Amino acid sequence: MRNAFVNTLIDCARQDPAVALLMAEVGFSVVEPFEKEFPSRFYNTGIAEQNLVLTAAGMALEGMRPVAYSMSAFLASRAFELIKVSVCYQDLPVVLASIGTGLSYSELGATHHATEESALMRVLPNLNVFFPADGAELSEALRFALRAEHPSYISFPKLPDKPLPAHPFEMGKAVRYRDGGDGAVLAIGHSVVEALAAAQALEQQGIRLSVYGFHTVKPFDRSAVLEACATGSLFVVDEHQQCAGIAGEAAKAVLEGGKTLRHFCDYSIPDCFSDHVARYAQMQEEYGLSAARLAQRIGETLGGGR
């Protein structure tokens, strides 16, 4: 997905001389094509996310369209105050690009996992927050953000791109990938890949699921949640801490919409730090977020109460 990011950014920079890339000593082997083509619009602030964000804010005040790129585990948390005060409070068109969503930096351990990122960024006024599911959505989110008059936060995993079925991209609108009347999966960002595979496996058992993908978590598409309630069962898949995750937003939409459900399940990460190092696929399995584990959990729930 990193290639989709830098290729789109280069294309946008060719069209708009105000586009610039700032990075905090990350992205080598990926960002060099941008640096080579636009050396005067490329800046490395070093391992200092606060400086990265503050510099981007200053450039935006001078009419530039800066993209500040760093790792998810550090950008949202280490630079939180600068994002809040220097970017969001002034409502500047800064694009914050974050690599390493969720558990995707798996083998680097808990210090490099970004399982609180969505909660931190969604509380900030004026900020659009995107979790694209594949390279095409990442490209569209970045193009939108570089045209917007408000700040944007775009987070994507350090994983190979697994293209999803082609679909229109509309900021703030969920994508309905599948229709089924036995339940609906609401998947955030890259979790769409596992959700679709789980739905396909369950179809072999006679369980037909709708699958919705949310590439935008702020603003959040409450209408899609209410639409999905027609199936009677909702399963939220979010590679994020359960505390302040998207399941809470979905549950609020259900309650305020006056909907009644048979099942509402939050499939996310418990309130804990990972206490060991493992590959990404192993961590997905451990937390019940792989396609196989999702199919098992959803199947057991619906099999007992359909």
Beta strands, then each sheet from edge to edge (+ up, - down):
strand 1: 19-23
strand 2: 42-44
strand 3: 65-71
strand 4: 95-99
strand 5: 128-130
strand 6: 152-156
strand 7: 175-178
strand 8: 183-188
strand 9: 209-214
strand 10: 216-218
strand 11: 233-241
strand 12: 263-269
sheet 1: 2+ 1+ 3+ 4+ 6+ 5+ 10-
sheet 2: 7+ 9- 8- 11- 12-
end
